[in-house]
């Protein structure tokens, strides 16, 4: 039988607040274990939570960013479970009355088509601590630095059918939250983690199958691989006449497989009840509208503007607006050199290619927007050729100075003096009589190919510094 996957995602997004959601402890990543955990985080007797308003503000910004319903009255609940990294024995979360309600999130797939993904809800909650297994020789250490870090859990409808759709959503969600400035979205540091709910059903059926939940997948690539593995695992079970168990599973990246962790809990297992130490959160229209006025240009808006204003293809506009840092970098280059098309080419090909190879974020690029625009200006005014420009870019990357400084220091300025170029053309024609005869006897198609030979010889003679447009013009005038 042919099977169709039905996938829903739960994204746990750490919000970029300076302190935790219910205490004043810092949220800095990478601190020594248990140095950022207060008496509130440790659940010491008599300690009461105090809500961080910035977490509420960030949640509302997210809701506005996707056009969702904003809960003017939201309630915190206790989600009860026992685990070593949760000292209270419960998690403060939201259940029946979340801060963000229904919304829609439009994604654009590789073929240019779009899909609406339903957002069920987004609610505030506190993160748990972290269990450390590596350095304790058969024992487990507990680091509570992360306990109490504010999370926004974003829950989708089961609207995905493929791994590619799920990854596209995650990438566009990452773009949105970083544009909004509510999270750094750093998956390697756990700022954005994803639970994948997946079930299978026969193609054409409307009946949902039994789902498995894959917990805490922390990269786009691993999400894709986990979904593919789980699809095949469940399909094999169903093809053999078996029954898929409802359970929570873990993705093992080293073995590229999912493994059972525990049977899947349902809401009743957590015995939710309203948090008695926190009042309901009530916000009004004025609060919401003030935050609406703070919304930046969002990724989809920027992508559409790049395509229309700079005459870029949808693909190029998407790449250049993928992150706020990328979009700002590109716009600075395009504005300074006054050539958006060439700016797009250099940012995507040379700069992004080098950043990816070196695993460097664009915010840490050794070549600044001003430096790159200076290089493009020298191409546009024929000071250097495109080939020489790549050498200059390499030198800029290595910190040798601006384009003008490197061109001057290395003597790379393009030869555009007509007399000097004419002398080179005459020399090459005189020393390659056989090729000249072939050229004169050839048809138009063959002549274009032979012309490349003469251009190559002149570029070699000029050490790559001859103006190629002027060389082509002189050759066609003289080879008659």
C-alpha positions as CSV (number, residue, x, y, z in Angstrom):
1,X,0.0,0.0,0.0
2,X,1.1,3.6,-0.6
3,X,1.4,5.7,2.5
4,X,1.1,9.4,3.1
5,X,2.8,11.1,6.0
6,X,0.9,13.6,8.2
7,X,3.2,15.8,10.1
8,X,2.8,18.5,12.8
9,X,5.6,20.5,14.4
10,X,6.1,21.9,17.9
11,X,8.9,24.5,18.0
12,X,10.4,25.5,21.3
13,X,11.8,29.0,20.9
14,X,14.1,30.5,23.6
15,X,13.2,34.2,23.8
16,X,16.1,36.7,23.8
17,X,15.4,38.2,27.2
18,X,18.3,39.1,29.5
19,X,16.6,37.4,32.5
20,X,14.4,34.3,33.0
21,X,10.7,34.3,32.7
22,X,9.9,34.1,36.4
23,X,13.2,35.2,38.1
24,X,16.0,37.7,37.7
25,X,18.6,35.1,36.8
26,X,20.7,35.7,33.7
27,X,20.1,33.7,30.5
28,X,23.6,33.9,29.0
29,X,24.5,30.8,27.1
30,X,27.7,28.9,28.0
31,X,28.1,29.9,31.7
32,X,29.6,27.5,34.2
33,X,26.9,24.9,35.3
34,X,24.5,26.1,38.0
35,X,25.9,29.7,38.2
36,X,22.8,31.2,36.7
37,X,20.1,29.5,38.9
38,X,18.5,31.5,41.7
39,X,16.4,30.2,44.6
40,X,13.3,30.6,42.4
41,X,14.8,28.4,39.7
42,X,15.9,25.9,42.3
43,X,12.3,25.7,43.6
44,X,13.3,26.6,47.2
45,X,10.4,26.7,49.7
46,X,8.5,30.0,49.7
47,X,10.0,31.3,46.4
48,X,7.3,32.9,44.2
49,X,7.5,33.5,40.4
50,X,7.4,37.0,39.0
51,X,6.5,37.3,35.3
52,X,9.0,38.9,32.9
53,X,7.0,41.5,30.8
54,X,9.5,41.3,28.0
55,X,8.6,37.6,27.4
56,X,4.9,38.7,27.0
57,X,5.9,41.5,24.7
58,X,8.0,39.1,22.5
59,X,5.1,36.6,22.3
60,X,2.7,39.3,21.2
61,X,5.1,40.5,18.6
62,X,5.3,36.9,17.2
63,X,1.5,36.7,17.1
64,X,1.3,40.0,15.3
65,X,4.0,38.9,12.9
66,X,1.9,35.9,11.7
67,X,-1.5,37.7,11.9
68,X,-2.7,35.4,14.7
69,X,-5.3,36.0,17.4
70,X,-3.8,37.6,20.5
71,X,-5.0,36.4,23.8
72,X,-6.0,39.5,25.8
73,X,-6.4,37.3,28.8
74,X,-4.0,34.4,29.1
75,X,-3.5,32.1,32.1
76,X,-0.4,30.2,33.3
77,X,-0.9,26.5,34.3
78,X,1.1,23.9,36.1
79,X,2.1,20.9,33.9
80,X,3.0,18.2,36.3
81,X,5.8,15.7,35.6
82,X,8.8,14.4,37.5
83,X,12.2,14.6,35.9
84,X,15.7,15.4,37.4
85,X,16.2,18.6,35.4
86,X,12.8,20.1,36.7
87,X,13.3,20.8,40.4
88,X,9.8,21.9,41.1
89,X,8.2,18.7,39.8
90,X,6.1,20.7,37.4
91,X,6.6,23.2,34.6
92,X,4.8,26.6,34.5
93,X,3.2,26.7,31.0
94,X,-0.1,27.7,29.4
95,X,-2.8,25.3,28.4
96,X,-6.4,26.4,27.9
97,X,-5.7,30.2,27.5
98,X,-2.5,30.8,25.6
99,X,-1.0,34.2,24.8
100,X,-1.3,33.6,21.0
101,X,-4.2,31.7,19.3
102,X,-5.0,30.7,15.8
103,X,-2.9,32.0,12.9
104,X,-1.6,31.1,9.5
105,X,1.9,30.9,8.2
106,X,2.5,30.9,4.5
107,X,5.6,29.1,3.1
108,X,7.1,29.2,-0.3
109,X,8.3,25.9,-1.7
110,X,11.2,25.3,-4.1
111,X,8.9,25.1,-7.1
112,X,7.6,28.6,-6.4
113,X,4.2,27.3,-5.0
114,X,3.0,28.4,-1.6
115,X,1.2,26.6,1.2
116,X,-0.7,27.9,4.2
117,X,0.3,26.2,7.5
118,X,-2.1,26.5,10.3
119,X,-0.7,27.7,13.6
120,X,-2.8,26.2,16.4
121,X,-1.3,28.3,19.2
122,X,1.8,29.7,20.7
123,X,2.2,29.7,24.4
124,X,4.7,30.9,27.0
125,X,6.4,28.5,29.3
126,X,9.7,28.0,31.2
127,X,12.5,25.8,29.9
128,X,13.8,22.9,31.9
129,X,17.4,22.4,33.0
130,X,19.8,20.1,31.2
131,X,21.1,16.6,32.0
132,X,24.8,16.1,31.5
133,X,26.0,12.6,30.8
134,X,29.4,12.9,29.2
135,X,31.8,13.6,32.1
136,X,30.4,11.6,35.1
137,X,31.4,8.0,34.4
138,X,28.0,6.3,34.7
139,X,26.3,9.1,36.5
140,X,24.3,12.1,35.3
141,X,24.9,15.7,36.3
142,X,22.2,18.4,36.3
143,X,22.8,21.9,35.1
144,X,20.0,24.3,36.0
145,X,21.3,27.3,34.2
146,X,18.7,26.8,31.5
147,X,15.8,26.2,34.0
148,X,13.4,29.1,33.7
149,X,14.6,30.5,30.4
150,X,11.5,31.8,28.6
151,X,10.2,29.7,25.8
152,X,7.5,30.3,23.2
153,X,6.1,27.0,22.1
154,X,4.7,27.3,18.6
155,X,2.3,24.5,17.6
156,X,1.2,23.8,14.1
157,X,-1.7,21.9,12.7
158,X,-0.8,18.5,11.0
159,X,-0.5,20.3,7.7
160,X,2.8,19.0,6.4
161,X,3.0,16.0,4.0
162,X,6.8,15.9,3.3
163,X,10.1,16.4,5.1
164,X,10.8,19.2,2.6
165,X,7.7,21.2,3.6
166,X,8.6,20.8,7.3
167,X,12.1,22.1,6.8
168,X,10.9,25.0,4.6
169,X,8.5,26.0,7.4
170,X,11.3,25.8,10.0
171,X,13.7,27.9,7.9
172,X,11.0,30.6,7.3
173,X,10.0,30.5,10.9
174,X,13.6,31.0,11.9
175,X,13.8,34.0,9.5
176,X,10.7,35.5,11.0
177,X,11.8,35.3,14.6
178,X,15.2,36.7,13.9
179,X,13.7,39.6,11.9
180,X,11.4,40.3,14.9
181,X,14.5,40.2,17.2
182,X,12.7,37.9,19.7
183,X,15.2,35.1,19.5
184,X,18.6,34.4,18.0
185,X,17.3,31.1,16.7
186,X,20.6,29.4,17.3
187,X,19.7,25.7,16.9
188,X,23.2,24.5,17.9
189,X,22.8,26.3,21.3
190,X,19.3,25.0,21.8
191,X,17.6,28.4,21.1
192,X,15.3,26.7,18.7
193,X,14.3,23.1,19.1
194,X,11.7,21.1,17.3
195,X,9.4,18.2,18.2
196,X,8.1,16.3,15.2
197,X,4.7,14.5,15.3
198,X,4.3,12.1,12.4
199,X,1.8,9.5,11.5
200,X,1.0,7.6,8.3
201,X,-2.3,6.9,6.5
202,X,-3.2,5.3,3.1
203,X,-2.9,7.8,0.2
204,X,-6.4,9.3,-0.3
205,X,-7.6,8.6,3.2
206,X,-8.8,11.3,5.7
207,X,-8.4,9.1,8.8
208,X,-5.3,10.0,10.9
209,X,-3.0,7.2,11.9
210,X,-1.2,6.7,15.2
211,X,1.5,9.3,15.7
212,X,4.9,9.1,17.1
213,X,6.6,12.2,18.5
214,X,10.3,12.7,17.9
215,X,11.7,15.0,20.6
216,X,14.2,17.9,20.6
217,X,15.6,17.8,17.0
218,X,18.1,20.6,16.8
219,X,19.0,21.2,13.1
220,X,17.1,21.5,9.8
221,X,19.1,18.6,8.4
222,X,18.3,16.3,11.3
223,X,14.6,17.2,11.1
224,X,14.6,16.1,7.4
225,X,16.5,12.9,8.2
226,X,14.4,12.0,11.2
227,X,11.2,12.4,9.2
228,X,12.5,10.2,6.4
229,X,13.6,7.5,8.8
230,X,10.4,7.5,10.7
231,X,8.3,7.4,7.6
232,X,10.1,4.3,6.5
233,X,10.0,2.7,10.0
234,X,6.2,3.2,10.2
235,X,5.6,2.1,6.6
236,X,7.5,-1.2,7.2
237,X,5.4,-1.9,10.3
238,X,2.1,-1.1,8.5
239,X,3.1,-3.1,5.4
240,X,3.7,-6.1,7.6
241,X,0.2,-5.8,9.2
242,X,1.5,-4.4,12.4
243,X,0.3,-1.5,14.6
244,X,2.4,1.7,15.2
245,X,2.7,2.5,18.9
246,X,1.9,5.9,20.2
247,X,5.2,6.9,21.8
248,X,7.9,9.5,22.2
249,X,11.1,8.8,20.3
250,X,14.6,10.2,20.1
251,X,16.5,10.9,16.9
252,X,20.1,9.5,17.0
253,X,22.1,11.5,14.5
254,X,25.1,9.2,14.6
255,X,23.1,6.2,13.7
256,X,20.6,8.1,11.6
257,X,17.6,6.4,13.3
258,X,14.9,7.1,15.8
259,X,14.6,5.1,19.1
260,X,11.8,4.7,21.5
261,X,12.0,6.8,24.7
262,X,8.7,6.3,26.5
263,X,5.0,5.8,25.8
264,X,3.4,9.1,24.6
265,X,1.7,11.1,27.3
266,X,-1.6,12.9,26.8
267,X,-2.9,16.0,28.4
268,X,-4.6,14.2,31.3
269,X,-1.2,12.6,32.3
270,X,0.1,16.1,33.2
271,X,-2.8,17.0,35.4
272,X,-2.9,20.6,34.3
273,X,-4.3,23.1,36.7
274,X,-4.1,27.0,36.9
275,X,-0.8,28.2,38.4
276,X,-1.9,29.6,41.9
277,X,1.1,31.9,42.3
278,X,0.5,33.9,39.1
279,X,-2.5,36.1,38.2
280,X,-4.0,35.9,34.7
281,X,-2.1,38.1,32.2
282,X,-4.5,40.8,30.8
283,X,-3.4,43.1,28.0
284,X,-5.5,45.7,26.1
285,X,-5.8,47.0,22.6
286,X,-3.4,49.9,23.3
287,X,-0.7,47.5,24.3
288,X,-1.2,45.4,21.2
289,X,-1.3,48.4,18.8
290,X,1.8,49.9,20.3
291,X,3.7,46.6,19.6
292,X,2.1,46.5,16.1
293,X,3.7,49.8,15.4
294,X,7.2,48.3,16.3
295,X,7.0,45.5,13.7
296,X,9.8,45.7,11.2
297,X,9.5,44.9,7.5
298,X,9.0,41.1,7.7
299,X,10.7,38.5,5.5
300,X,7.9,38.0,3.0
301,X,7.5,41.7,2.6
302,X,11.2,42.2,2.1
303,X,11.4,39.4,-0.4
304,X,8.6,40.8,-2.5
305,X,10.1,44.3,-2.3
306,X,13.6,43.0,-3.4
307,X,12.0,41.3,-6.4
308,X,10.1,44.4,-7.5
309,X,12.4,47.2,-6.5
310,X,15.7,45.6,-7.5
311,X,14.3,43.4,-10.4
312,X,15.6,40.2,-8.8
313,X,14.3,36.7,-9.5
314,X,12.1,35.2,-6.7
315,X,15.0,32.8,-5.9
316,X,17.6,35.6,-5.6
317,X,15.2,37.7,-3.6
318,X,14.5,34.8,-1.2
319,X,18.2,34.1,-0.6
320,X,19.1,37.8,0.0
321,X,16.2,38.3,2.4
322,X,16.6,35.0,4.3
323,X,17.9,36.7,7.4
324,X,17.8,40.3,8.6
325,X,21.6,40.5,8.6
326,X,21.8,39.2,5.1
327,X,19.1,41.6,3.8
328,X,20.8,44.6,5.5
329,X,24.2,43.6,4.1
330,X,22.8,43.3,0.6
331,X,20.9,46.6,0.7
332,X,23.9,48.4,1.9
333,X,26.0,47.1,-0.9
334,X,23.3,47.7,-3.6
335,X,22.8,51.3,-2.3
336,X,26.5,52.2,-2.2
337,X,27.4,50.8,-5.6
338,X,24.1,51.7,-7.3
339,X,23.9,48.4,-9.2
340,X,21.5,46.0,-7.4
341,X,22.0,43.2,-9.9
342,X,25.8,43.1,-9.6
343,X,25.5,43.5,-5.9
344,X,23.2,40.5,-5.7
345,X,25.6,38.4,-7.8
346,X,28.6,39.3,-5.7
347,X,26.9,38.8,-2.3
348,X,25.4,35.4,-3.3
349,X,28.3,33.9,-5.2
350,X,31.6,35.2,-3.9
351,X,30.6,36.4,-0.4
352,X,28.1,33.7,0.6
353,X,30.3,31.0,-1.0
354,X,33.2,32.0,1.1
355,X,31.2,32.5,4.3
356,X,29.8,28.9,3.9
357,X,33.2,27.4,3.2
358,X,34.7,29.1,6.2
359,X,31.6,28.6,8.4
360,X,31.4,32.3,9.2
361,X,28.2,34.2,9.9
362,X,27.6,37.2,7.7
363,X,27.7,39.5,10.8
364,X,31.3,38.5,11.2
365,X,32.3,38.8,7.5
366,X,35.9,40.1,7.0
367,X,34.6,42.0,4.0
368,X,32.1,44.7,5.0
369,X,29.3,46.0,2.8
370,X,31.3,49.2,2.2
371,X,34.4,47.2,1.1
372,X,32.4,45.0,-1.3
373,X,30.6,48.0,-2.8
374,X,34.0,49.6,-3.4
375,X,35.2,46.6,-5.3
376,X,32.0,46.5,-7.4
377,X,32.5,50.2,-8.3
378,X,36.0,49.4,-9.7
379,X,34.4,46.8,-11.9
380,X,31.8,49.2,-13.1
381,X,34.2,51.9,-14.0
382,X,36.5,49.4,-15.8
383,X,39.4,49.9,-13.4
384,X,39.5,46.1,-13.1
385,X,38.0,43.1,-14.9
386,X,35.7,40.6,-13.2
387,X,38.6,38.1,-13.1
388,X,40.9,40.5,-11.4
389,X,38.1,41.4,-9.0
390,X,38.1,37.9,-7.6
391,X,41.8,38.3,-6.7
392,X,41.0,41.6,-5.1
393,X,38.2,40.0,-3.1
394,X,40.5,37.3,-1.9
395,X,43.0,40.0,-0.7
396,X,40.2,41.9,1.0
397,X,39.1,38.7,2.8
398,X,42.6,38.3,4.1
399,X,42.6,41.8,5.5
400,X,44.9,43.5,3.0
401,X,42.8,46.7,2.8
402,X,40.2,48.3,0.5
403,X,39.8,47.5,-3.1
404,X,41.5,50.7,-4.1
405,X,44.5,50.0,-1.8
406,X,44.9,46.5,-3.1
407,X,44.6,47.5,-6.8
408,X,47.3,50.2,-6.3
409,X,49.6,48.0,-4.2
410,X,49.5,45.1,-6.6
411,X,49.4,47.1,-9.8
412,X,46.1,45.5,-10.9
413,X,44.5,48.4,-12.6
414,X,43.0,47.4,-15.9
415,X,44.7,48.5,-19.1
416,X,42.2,50.7,-21.0
417,X,44.7,52.9,-22.9
418,X,43.7,52.4,-26.6
419,X,47.3,52.9,-27.9
420,X,48.7,50.4,-25.5
421,X,46.0,47.9,-26.2
422,X,46.4,48.4,-30.0
423,X,50.1,47.6,-29.7
424,X,49.3,44.3,-27.9
425,X,46.7,43.4,-30.5
426,X,49.1,44.1,-33.4
427,X,51.7,41.9,-31.7
428,X,49.4,38.9,-31.2
429,X,48.1,39.2,-34.8
430,X,51.6,39.3,-36.2
431,X,52.8,36.3,-34.2
432,X,49.8,34.0,-34.9
433,X,49.5,34.1,-38.7
434,X,48.1,30.6,-39.0
435,X,45.2,31.4,-36.7
436,X,44.6,34.7,-38.6
437,X,44.3,32.7,-41.8
438,X,41.9,30.3,-40.2
439,X,39.8,33.2,-38.8
440,X,39.6,34.9,-42.2
441,X,38.5,31.7,-43.9
442,X,35.9,30.7,-41.3
443,X,32.2,31.3,-41.1
444,X,30.6,33.5,-38.5
445,X,30.1,30.8,-35.9
446,X,33.7,29.5,-36.2
447,X,35.1,33.1,-36.1
448,X,33.5,33.7,-32.6
449,X,35.4,30.7,-31.3
450,X,38.7,31.7,-32.9
451,X,38.3,35.2,-31.5
452,X,38.5,33.7,-28.1
453,X,42.0,32.4,-28.9
454,X,43.2,35.9,-29.7
455,X,41.6,37.4,-26.6
456,X,43.2,34.8,-24.4
457,X,46.7,35.5,-25.9
458,X,46.3,39.2,-25.2
459,X,45.0,38.7,-21.7
460,X,48.1,36.5,-21.1
461,X,50.4,39.1,-22.6
462,X,48.8,41.8,-20.3
463,X,48.8,39.5,-17.2
464,X,45.0,39.6,-17.2
465,X,44.8,43.4,-17.1
466,X,43.7,44.3,-20.6
467,X,40.1,45.6,-20.9
468,X,38.3,42.7,-22.5
469,X,35.6,44.8,-24.2
470,X,38.2,47.1,-25.8
471,X,40.3,44.1,-26.9
472,X,37.3,42.4,-28.6
473,X,36.5,45.7,-30.4
474,X,40.1,46.2,-31.6
475,X,40.4,42.6,-32.8
476,X,37.2,42.6,-34.8
477,X,38.3,45.9,-36.4
478,X,41.8,44.6,-37.3
479,X,41.0,41.0,-38.3
480,X,39.5,41.8,-41.7
